Amino acid sequence: MIWTWALRPYYRTRLGVSDSPLAMRAGLMALGCFPFIFASATKWNIITFIIGHSHEKLQRYHQFLSYIFVILSLIHSFPWFLQGIYDLKPTFKSLTPFQWKWHVMFRDYYSSGAVLLFILVWLCWASLPLIRRYHYELFKHIHIISAFALTSFFFIHCREASGCWHYLFATMLIYATACGCRLLWILYINRAGIPRASFELLHSGAVKLRVKCYRRQQWRPGQHYFLHFLTVMPFQSHPFTIANTPSEDNELEVLIRKSDGVTRRLFQHLQSKDASATIPVILDGPFGGMHHDLSVYDRAILFAGGSGITFILPILQDLVQRAQEGTCACMSIQVVWSVRERGSILWMMEELTKVLEEAPNSMVTVQVHITGAVETLEPEPEVDKRIVSLGTPLYGRPDAAGMIHAAASEGQTIGIAGKYISLCSQFRC
């Protein structure tokens, strides 16, 4: 951005002689962002291969580059319009200077550029969090269609000027390679047969899937798979965090809470099935995960909210297993889980109870917080009987900052992890 404005002149000293240097410079810089925008948007990409960060961490760069792309495109566009207004072409006296530019000299450039600018503004506006979260499935389809339309009009707009098509071909190659690699990986991990998933309908509109794989799958705690539900929406996938560690039975477990789109249709589909039925599921992954090792800290604090328990549960299981093997320096693990109602505790109660039983020397403590309004919570005596092994739940939101500072005051190193805490922080008094 600075380089775009740093060089002068912005316009030629004689209008009508040549193009605006500012416009051309901004346009070429915008074009240079194009391959990186597409590369950071794909699940499989060369950036992840080089630096090791998963696709979800690259989304912020994808969004940032896209906004830079729009700003550079606006800087590219306005000088053309201004210069078109003031240029004089005496051979077309019946047309104004701007009309001459638009209809005669640069007709394809101006018309395709106007369409491109409209698509760009639409893409960025529709990608705002408030709009994106309103109906994500619709947003995703429109986003992809708009991106392909943008690329098509880009070819028309550039018309092989100054080797611009090389950038576009590079972008297409990057995207096609990413899609091809992802397809090959899906075929590879599902080559022994399409896995089938059993299900268990749970309290508060949740369902637990146990996917039985024909071949052993490997994943790290905190990673997620994209699942394709062939009997519900076969051409769509949805990410779900794996709620267990790899085991000998080749089974992975996910917790799904009913929302909109795929999850709602899946829940309705499973309600019509027998409890013993299974559904075919295609796996794609694993992706993401933590890049820090909590086992090197004296103490670990794991935060989760609602279904985010699936992120920290395998981390907890892994730490306890390593403690049993004597390869974990962590002496204390505190789990802080916030749910809206008591019934949600049943989602992962069995798994948490098992970890508590396996943990050596009371290593693990579980603290459950119920954040729903007390006056709206109905008595659930059966639930209360089943969750007694996890202790008495607390009402209200947890004081995360207070917990961290209290632990830090003891002079221990502390590792912190959670669904929305993408870091592993170290504190020492």
Contacts in CASP RR format, 6 or more apart in sequence:
PFRMAT RR
TARGET T0000
AUTHOR 0000-0000-0000
METHOD contacts of the structure
MODEL  1
MIWTWALRPYYRTRLGVSDSPLAMRAGLMALGCFPFIFASATKWNIITFI
IGHSHEKLQRYHQFLSYIFVILSLIHSFPWFLQGIYDLKPTFKSLTPFQW
KWHVMFRDYYSSGAVLLFILVWLCWASLPLIRRYHYELFKHIHIISAFAL
TSFFFIHCREASGCWHYLFATMLIYATACGCRLLWILYINRAGIPRASFE
LLHSGAVKLRVKCYRRQQWRPGQHYFLHFLTVMPFQSHPFTIANTPSEDN
ELEVLIRKSDGVTRRLFQHLQSKDASATIPVILDGPFGGMHHDLSVYDRA
ILFAGGSGITFILPILQDLVQRAQEGTCACMSIQVVWSVRERGSILWMME
ELTKVLEEAPNSMVTVQVHITGAVETLEPEPEVDKRIVSLGTPLYGRPDA
AGMIHAAASEGQTIGIAGKYISLCSQFRC
1 68 0 8 1.000
1 71 0 8 1.000
1 72 0 8 1.000
3 25 0 8 1.000
3 29 0 8 1.000
4 22 0 8 1.000
4 25 0 8 1.000
4 26 0 8 1.000
4 29 0 8 1.000
4 72 0 8 1.000
4 75 0 8 1.000
5 22 0 8 1.000
7 21 0 8 1.000
7 25 0 8 1.000
9 21 0 8 1.000
10 20 0 8 1.000
10 21 0 8 1.000
10 22 0 8 1.000
10 79 0 8 1.000
11 20 0 8 1.000
11 21 0 8 1.000
11 22 0 8 1.000
11 79 0 8 1.000
11 82 0 8 1.000
11 83 0 8 1.000
12 18 0 8 1.000
12 19 0 8 1.000
12 20 0 8 1.000
12 21 0 8 1.000
15 83 0 8 1.000
15 86 0 8 1.000
15 87 0 8 1.000
15 88 0 8 1.000
16 83 0 8 1.000
16 87 0 8 1.000
16 88 0 8 1.000
19 80 0 8 1.000
19 83 0 8 1.000
20 79 0 8 1.000
20 80 0 8 1.000
20 82 0 8 1.000
20 83 0 8 1.000
22 75 0 8 1.000
22 79 0 8 1.000
23 75 0 8 1.000
23 76 0 8 1.000
23 77 0 8 1.000
23 78 0 8 1.000
23 79 0 8 1.000
23 80 0 8 1.000
23 83 0 8 1.000
24 76 0 8 1.000
26 72 0 8 1.000
26 73 0 8 1.000
26 75 0 8 1.000
26 76 0 8 1.000
27 72 0 8 1.000
27 73 0 8 1.000
27 75 0 8 1.000
27 76 0 8 1.000
28 162 0 8 1.000
28 164 0 8 1.000
29 72 0 8 1.000
30 69 0 8 1.000
30 72 0 8 1.000
30 73 0 8 1.000
30 76 0 8 1.000
31 158 0 8 1.000
31 164 0 8 1.000
31 167 0 8 1.000
32 167 0 8 1.000
33 65 0 8 1.000
33 68 0 8 1.000
33 69 0 8 1.000
33 72 0 8 1.000
34 69 0 8 1.000
34 154 0 8 1.000
34 167 0 8 1.000
34 168 0 8 1.000
34 171 0 8 1.000
35 167 0 8 1.000
35 170 0 8 1.000
35 171 0 8 1.000
35 174 0 8 1.000
36 47 0 8 1.000
36 61 0 8 1.000
36 65 0 8 1.000
37 62 0 8 1.000
37 65 0 8 1.000
37 66 0 8 1.000
37 69 0 8 1.000
38 147 0 8 1.000
38 171 0 8 1.000
38 174 0 8 1.000
38 175 0 8 1.000
39 45 0 8 1.000
39 46 0 8 1.000
39 47 0 8 1.000
39 174 0 8 1.000
39 175 0 8 1.000
39 178 0 8 1.000
40 47 0 8 1.000
40 58 0 8 1.000
40 59 0 8 1.000
40 61 0 8 1.000
40 62 0 8 1.000
40 65 0 8 1.000
41 59 0 8 1.000
41 62 0 8 1.000
41 147 0 8 1.000
42 55 0 8 1.000
42 174 0 8 1.000
42 175 0 8 1.000
42 178 0 8 1.000
42 179 0 8 1.000
42 182 0 8 1.000
43 55 0 8 1.000
43 178 0 8 1.000
43 182 0 8 1.000
43 226 0 8 1.000
43 284 0 8 1.000
43 287 0 8 1.000
44 55 0 8 1.000
44 178 0 8 1.000
44 179 0 8 1.000
44 180 0 8 1.000
44 181 0 8 1.000
44 182 0 8 1.000
44 185 0 8 1.000
45 55 0 8 1.000
45 58 0 8 1.000
45 174 0 8 1.000
45 178 0 8 1.000
46 174 0 8 1.000
46 177 0 8 1.000
46 178 0 8 1.000
47 53 0 8 1.000
47 58 0 8 1.000
48 54 0 8 1.000
48 55 0 8 1.000
48 58 0 8 1.000
53 291 0 8 1.000
54 287 0 8 1.000
54 288 0 8 1.000
54 289 0 8 1.000
55 287 0 8 1.000
55 288 0 8 1.000
56 287 0 8 1.000
56 288 0 8 1.000
57 288 0 8 1.000
57 422 0 8 1.000
63 127 0 8 1.000
66 123 0 8 1.000
66 124 0 8 1.000
66 127 0 8 1.000
67 124 0 8 1.000
69 120 0 8 1.000
70 120 0 8 1.000
70 121 0 8 1.000
70 124 0 8 1.000
73 116 0 8 1.000
73 117 0 8 1.000
73 120 0 8 1.000
74 117 0 8 1.000
77 113 0 8 1.000
77 117 0 8 1.000
80 101 0 8 1.000
80 106 0 8 1.000
80 109 0 8 1.000
80 110 0 8 1.000
81 98 0 8 1.000
83 101 0 8 1.000
84 97 0 8 1.000
84 98 0 8 1.000
84 100 0 8 1.000
84 101 0 8 1.000
85 97 0 8 1.000
85 98 0 8 1.000
86 97 0 8 1.000
87 97 0 8 1.000
87 100 0 8 1.000
87 101 0 8 1.000
88 97 0 8 1.000
89 95 0 8 1.000
89 97 0 8 1.000
89 100 0 8 1.000
89 104 0 8 1.000
89 105 0 8 1.000
92 100 0 8 1.000
92 104 0 8 1.000
95 103 0 8 1.000
95 104 0 8 1.000
101 110 0 8 1.000
102 110 0 8 1.000
102 111 0 8 1.000
108 156 0 8 1.000
108 157 0 8 1.000
108 159 0 8 1.000
109 157 0 8 1.000
109 159 0 8 1.000
112 153 0 8 1.000
112 156 0 8 1.000
112 157 0 8 1.000
113 153 0 8 1.000
113 157 0 8 1.000
115 153 0 8 1.000
116 150 0 8 1.000
116 153 0 8 1.000
116 154 0 8 1.000
116 157 0 8 1.000
119 146 0 8 1.000
119 149 0 8 1.000
119 150 0 8 1.000
119 153 0 8 1.000
120 150 0 8 1.000
122 146 0 8 1.000
123 143 0 8 1.000
123 146 0 8 1.000
123 147 0 8 1.000
123 150 0 8 1.000
125 131 0 8 1.000
126 132 0 8 1.000
126 139 0 8 1.000
126 142 0 8 1.000
126 143 0 8 1.000
126 146 0 8 1.000
127 139 0 8 1.000
127 143 0 8 1.000
131 139 0 8 1.000
132 139 0 8 1.000
135 260 0 8 1.000
136 260 0 8 1.000
136 261 0 8 1.000
137 236 0 8 1.000
137 260 0 8 1.000
137 261 0 8 1.000
137 262 0 8 1.000
151 168 0 8 1.000
151 171 0 8 1.000
151 172 0 8 1.000
154 168 0 8 1.000
155 165 0 8 1.000
155 168 0 8 1.000
158 164 0 8 1.000
158 165 0 8 1.000
158 168 0 8 1.000
182 284 0 8 1.000
185 284 0 8 1.000
185 285 0 8 1.000
186 282 0 8 1.000
186 283 0 8 1.000
186 284 0 8 1.000
189 215 0 8 1.000
189 217 0 8 1.000
189 283 0 8 1.000
189 284 0 8 1.000
189 285 0 8 1.000
190 282 0 8 1.000
190 283 0 8 1.000
191 215 0 8 1.000
192 213 0 8 1.000
192 214 0 8 1.000
192 215 0 8 1.000
193 214 0 8 1.000
194 230 0 8 1.000
194 280 0 8 1.000
194 281 0 8 1.000
194 282 0 8 1.000
195 211 0 8 1.000
195 212 0 8 1.000
195 213 0 8 1.000
195 214 0 8 1.000
195 280 0 8 1.000
195 281 0 8 1.000
195 282 0 8 1.000
195 283 0 8 1.000
196 211 0 8 1.000
196 212 0 8 1.000
196 278 0 8 1.000
196 279 0 8 1.000
196 280 0 8 1.000
196 281 0 8 1.000
197 209 0 8 1.000
197 210 0 8 1.000
197 211 0 8 1.000
197 212 0 8 1.000
197 278 0 8 1.000
197 279 0 8 1.000
197 280 0 8 1.000
197 281 0 8 1.000
198 209 0 8 1.000
198 210 0 8 1.000
198 212 0 8 1.000
198 276 0 8 1.000
198 277 0 8 1.000
198 278 0 8 1.000
199 207 0 8 1.000
199 208 0 8 1.000
199 209 0 8 1.000
199 210 0 8 1.000
199 270 0 8 1.000
199 273 0 8 1.000
199 277 0 8 1.000
199 278 0 8 1.000
199 279 0 8 1.000
200 207 0 8 1.000
200 208 0 8 1.000
200 210 0 8 1.000
200 275 0 8 1.000
201 207 0 8 1.000
201 270 0 8 1.000
201 271 0 8 1.000
202 208 0 8 1.000
202 255 0 8 1.000
202 346 0 8 1.000
202 347 0 8 1.000
203 343 0 8 1.000
203 344 0 8 1.000
203 346 0 8 1.000
203 347 0 8 1.000
203 383 0 8 1.000
204 257 0 8 1.000
204 340 0 8 1.000
204 341 0 8 1.000
204 343 0 8 1.000
204 344 0 8 1.000
204 347 0 8 1.000
205 257 0 8 1.000
205 258 0 8 1.000
205 267 0 8 1.000
206 255 0 8 1.000
206 256 0 8 1.000
206 257 0 8 1.000
206 258 0 8 1.000
206 307 0 8 1.000
206 344 0 8 1.000
206 347 0 8 1.000
207 255 0 8 1.000
207 256 0 8 1.000
207 258 0 8 1.000
207 266 0 8 1.000
207 267 0 8 1.000
207 270 0 8 1.000
208 253 0 8 1.000
208 254 0 8 1.000
208 255 0 8 1.000
208 256 0 8 1.000
208 347 0 8 1.000
209 227 0 8 1.000
209 240 0 8 1.000
209 253 0 8 1.000
209 254 0 8 1.000
209 255 0 8 1.000
209 256 0 8 1.000
209 281 0 8 1.000
210 251 0 8 1.000
210 252 0 8 1.000
210 253 0 8 1.000
211 227 0 8 1.000
211 251 0 8 1.000
211 252 0 8 1.000
211 253 0 8 1.000
211 254 0 8 1.000
211 281 0 8 1.000
211 283 0 8 1.000
212 249 0 8 1.000
212 250 0 8 1.000
212 251 0 8 1.000
212 278 0 8 1.000
213 250 0 8 1.000
213 251 0 8 1.000
213 252 0 8 1.000
213 283 0 8 1.000
214 250 0 8 1.000
215 250 0 8 1.000
216 246 0 8 1.000
216 250 0 8 1.000
217 246 0 8 1.000
217 250 0 8 1.000
217 252 0 8 1.000
217 283 0 8 1.000
217 286 0 8 1.000
218 246 0 8 1.000
218 286 0 8 1.000
219 225 0 8 1.000
219 242 0 8 1.000
219 246 0 8 1.000
219 252 0 8 1.000
219 285 0 8 1.000
219 286 0 8 1.000
220 286 0 8 1.000
220 289 0 8 1.000
220 290 0 8 1.000
221 245 0 8 1.000
221 289 0 8 1.000
221 290 0 8 1.000
221 314 0 8 1.000
221 315 0 8 1.000
221 317 0 8 1.000
221 318 0 8 1.000
222 241 0 8 1.000
222 242 0 8 1.000
222 288 0 8 1.000
222 289 0 8 1.000
222 290 0 8 1.000
222 311 0 8 1.000
222 312 0 8 1.000
222 314 0 8 1.000
222 315 0 8 1.000
223 241 0 8 1.000
223 242 0 8 1.000
223 285 0 8 1.000
223 286 0 8 1.000
223 287 0 8 1.000
223 288 0 8 1.000
223 289 0 8 1.000
224 239 0 8 1.000
224 240 0 8 1.000
224 241 0 8 1.000
224 242 0 8 1.000
224 285 0 8 1.000
224 286 0 8 1.000
224 287 0 8 1.000
224 288 0 8 1.000
224 289 0 8 1.000
225 239 0 8 1.000
225 240 0 8 1.000
225 242 0 8 1.000
225 252 0 8 1.000
225 254 0 8 1.000
225 283 0 8 1.000
225 284 0 8 1.000
225 285 0 8 1.000
225 286 0 8 1.000
225 287 0 8 1.000
226 237 0 8 1.000
226 238 0 8 1.000
226 239 0 8 1.000
226 240 0 8 1.000
226 283 0 8 1.000
226 284 0 8 1.000
226 285 0 8 1.000
226 287 0 8 1.000
227 237 0 8 1.000
227 238 0 8 1.000
227 239 0 8 1.000
227 240 0 8 1.000
227 254 0 8 1.000
227 281 0 8 1.000
227 282 0 8 1.000
227 283 0 8 1.000
227 284 0 8 1.000
228 234 0 8 1.000
228 235 0 8 1.000
228 236 0 8 1.000
228 237 0 8 1.000
228 281 0 8 1.000
228 282 0 8 1.000
228 284 0 8 1.000
229 262 0 8 1.000
229 266 0 8 1.000
229 269 0 8 1.000
229 279 0 8 1.000
229 280 0 8 1.000
229 281 0 8 1.000
230 279 0 8 1.000
230 280 0 8 1.000
230 281 0 8 1.000
230 282 0 8 1.000
231 269 0 8 1.000
231 279 0 8 1.000
231 280 0 8 1.000
232 262 0 8 1.000
232 265 0 8 1.000
232 266 0 8 1.000
232 269 0 8 1.000
232 279 0 8 1.000
233 261 0 8 1.000
233 262 0 8 1.000
233 265 0 8 1.000
236 262 0 8 1.000
237 284 0 8 1.000
238 262 0 8 1.000
238 263 0 8 1.000
239 287 0 8 1.000
240 254 0 8 1.000
240 255 0 8 1.000
240 256 0 8 1.000
240 310 0 8 1.000
241 254 0 8 1.000
241 308 0 8 1.000
241 310 0 8 1.000
241 311 0 8 1.000
241 419 0 8 1.000
242 252 0 8 1.000
242 253 0 8 1.000
242 254 0 8 1.000
242 286 0 8 1.000
242 310 0 8 1.000
242 314 0 8 1.000
243 253 0 8 1.000
243 254 0 8 1.000
243 255 0 8 1.000
243 309 0 8 1.000
243 310 0 8 1.000
243 313 0 8 1.000
243 314 0 8 1.000
243 348 0 8 1.000
243 351 0 8 1.000
244 251 0 8 1.000
244 252 0 8 1.000
244 253 0 8 1.000
244 313 0 8 1.000
244 314 0 8 1.000
244 317 0 8 1.000
244 351 0 8 1.000
245 314 0 8 1.000
245 317 0 8 1.000
245 318 0 8 1.000
245 321 0 8 1.000
246 252 0 8 1.000
254 310 0 8 1.000
255 307 0 8 1.000
255 309 0 8 1.000
255 310 0 8 1.000
255 347 0 8 1.000
255 348 0 8 1.000
256 263 0 8 1.000
256 266 0 8 1.000
256 267 0 8 1.000
256 307 0 8 1.000
257 263 0 8 1.000
257 306 0 8 1.000
257 307 0 8 1.000
258 264 0 8 1.000
258 267 0 8 1.000
269 279 0 8 1.000
270 279 0 8 1.000
273 279 0 8 1.000
290 315 0 8 1.000
290 417 0 8 1.000
290 424 0 8 1.000
292 415 0 8 1.000
292 417 0 8 1.000
292 423 0 8 1.000
292 424 0 8 1.000
293 424 0 8 1.000
294 300 0 8 1.000
294 315 0 8 1.000
294 319 0 8 1.000
294 330 0 8 1.000
294 415 0 8 1.000
294 417 0 8 1.000
294 424 0 8 1.000
295 319 0 8 1.000
295 322 0 8 1.000
295 327 0 8 1.000
295 328 0 8 1.000
295 329 0 8 1.000
295 330 0 8 1.000
296 329 0 8 1.000
296 330 0 8 1.000
296 413 0 8 1.000
297 329 0 8 1.000
297 330 0 8 1.000
297 412 0 8 1.000
297 413 0 8 1.000
297 414 0 8 1.000
297 415 0 8 1.000
297 424 0 8 1.000
297 426 0 8 1.000
298 329 0 8 1.000
298 330 0 8 1.000
298 331 0 8 1.000
298 332 0 8 1.000
298 412 0 8 1.000
298 413 0 8 1.000
298 414 0 8 1.000
299 330 0 8 1.000
299 331 0 8 1.000
299 332 0 8 1.000
299 333 0 8 1.000
299 334 0 8 1.000
299 407 0 8 1.000
299 412 0 8 1.000
299 413 0 8 1.000
299 414 0 8 1.000
299 415 0 8 1.000
300 319 0 8 1.000
300 330 0 8 1.000
300 332 0 8 1.000
300 333 0 8 1.000
300 334 0 8 1.000
300 414 0 8 1.000
300 415 0 8 1.000
300 416 0 8 1.000
300 417 0 8 1.000
301 333 0 8 1.000
301 334 0 8 1.000
301 336 0 8 1.000
301 403 0 8 1.000
301 404 0 8 1.000
301 407 0 8 1.000
301 414 0 8 1.000
301 415 0 8 1.000
301 416 0 8 1.000
301 417 0 8 1.000
302 312 0 8 1.000
302 315 0 8 1.000
302 316 0 8 1.000
302 333 0 8 1.000
302 334 0 8 1.000
302 335 0 8 1.000
302 336 0 8 1.000
302 416 0 8 1.000
302 417 0 8 1.000
302 418 0 8 1.000
303 312 0 8 1.000
303 336 0 8 1.000
303 398 0 8 1.000
303 400 0 8 1.000
303 416 0 8 1.000
303 417 0 8 1.000
303 418 0 8 1.000
303 419 0 8 1.000
303 421 0 8 1.000
304 311 0 8 1.000
304 312 0 8 1.000
304 335 0 8 1.000
304 336 0 8 1.000
304 337 0 8 1.000
304 338 0 8 1.000
304 418 0 8 1.000
304 419 0 8 1.000
305 337 0 8 1.000
305 338 0 8 1.000
305 339 0 8 1.000
305 419 0 8 1.000
306 337 0 8 1.000
306 338 0 8 1.000
306 339 0 8 1.000
306 340 0 8 1.000
306 344 0 8 1.000
306 347 0 8 1.000
307 347 0 8 1.000
308 418 0 8 1.000
308 419 0 8 1.000
309 337 0 8 1.000
309 347 0 8 1.000
309 348 0 8 1.000
310 348 0 8 1.000
311 417 0 8 1.000
311 418 0 8 1.000
311 419 0 8 1.000
312 335 0 8 1.000
312 417 0 8 1.000
312 418 0 8 1.000
312 419 0 8 1.000
313 348 0 8 1.000
313 351 0 8 1.000
313 352 0 8 1.000
313 355 0 8 1.000
315 417 0 8 1.000
316 333 0 8 1.000
316 335 0 8 1.000
316 355 0 8 1.000
316 364 0 8 1.000
317 351 0 8 1.000
317 355 0 8 1.000
319 328 0 8 1.000
319 330 0 8 1.000
319 333 0 8 1.000
320 333 0 8 1.000
320 355 0 8 1.000
320 358 0 8 1.000
320 359 0 8 1.000
320 360 0 8 1.000
320 363 0 8 1.000
320 364 0 8 1.000
322 328 0 8 1.000
323 330 0 8 1.000
323 359 0 8 1.000
323 360 0 8 1.000
323 363 0 8 1.000
324 358 0 8 1.000
324 360 0 8 1.000
330 363 0 8 1.000
331 363 0 8 1.000
332 363 0 8 1.000
332 365 0 8 1.000
333 359 0 8 1.000
333 363 0 8 1.000
333 364 0 8 1.000
333 365 0 8 1.000
334 364 0 8 1.000
334 365 0 8 1.000
334 367 0 8 1.000
334 403 0 8 1.000
334 407 0 8 1.000
335 352 0 8 1.000
335 364 0 8 1.000
335 365 0 8 1.000
335 366 0 8 1.000
335 367 0 8 1.000
336 367 0 8 1.000
336 369 0 8 1.000
336 398 0 8 1.000
336 400 0 8 1.000
336 403 0 8 1.000
337 345 0 8 1.000
337 366 0 8 1.000
337 367 0 8 1.000
337 368 0 8 1.000
337 369 0 8 1.000
338 368 0 8 1.000
338 369 0 8 1.000
338 370 0 8 1.000
338 371 0 8 1.000
338 397 0 8 1.000
338 398 0 8 1.000
339 345 0 8 1.000
339 368 0 8 1.000
339 369 0 8 1.000
339 370 0 8 1.000
339 371 0 8 1.000
340 370 0 8 1.000
340 371 0 8 1.000
340 372 0 8 1.000
341 370 0 8 1.000
341 372 0 8 1.000
341 377 0 8 1.000
342 370 0 8 1.000
342 377 0 8 1.000
342 380 0 8 1.000
342 383 0 8 1.000
342 384 0 8 1.000
342 387 0 8 1.000
342 393 0 8 1.000
343 380 0 8 1.000
343 383 0 8 1.000
343 387 0 8 1.000
345 368 0 8 1.000
345 383 0 8 1.000
345 387 0 8 1.000
345 390 0 8 1.000
345 393 0 8 1.000
346 383 0 8 1.000
346 386 0 8 1.000
346 387 0 8 1.000
349 386 0 8 1.000
349 387 0 8 1.000
349 389 0 8 1.000
349 390 0 8 1.000
352 366 0 8 1.000
352 390 0 8 1.000
353 389 0 8 1.000
353 390 0 8 1.000
355 364 0 8 1.000
356 364 0 8 1.000
356 366 0 8 1.000
356 389 0 8 1.000
356 390 0 8 1.000
366 390 0 8 1.000
366 391 0 8 1.000
367 394 0 8 1.000
367 398 0 8 1.000
368 387 0 8 1.000
368 390 0 8 1.000
368 391 0 8 1.000
368 393 0 8 1.000
368 394 0 8 1.000
369 393 0 8 1.000
369 394 0 8 1.000
369 395 0 8 1.000
369 396 0 8 1.000
369 397 0 8 1.000
369 398 0 8 1.000
370 377 0 8 1.000
370 393 0 8 1.000
370 394 0 8 1.000
370 395 0 8 1.000
370 396 0 8 1.000
371 395 0 8 1.000
371 396 0 8 1.000
371 397 0 8 1.000
372 395 0 8 1.000
372 396 0 8 1.000
374 395 0 8 1.000
387 393 0 8 1.000
404 414 0 8 1.000
404 416 0 8 1.000
404 425 0 8 1.000
404 427 0 8 1.000
407 414 0 8 1.000
407 427 0 8 1.000
408 414 0 8 1.000
408 427 0 8 1.000
408 428 0 8 1.000
408 429 0 8 1.000
409 429 0 8 1.000
410 429 0 8 1.000
411 428 0 8 1.000
411 429 0 8 1.000
412 428 0 8 1.000
412 429 0 8 1.000
413 426 0 8 1.000
413 427 0 8 1.000
413 428 0 8 1.000
414 425 0 8 1.000
414 426 0 8 1.000
414 427 0 8 1.000
415 424 0 8 1.000
415 425 0 8 1.000
415 426 0 8 1.000
415 427 0 8 1.000
416 423 0 8 1.000
416 424 0 8 1.000
416 425 0 8 1.000
417 424 0 8 1.000
END
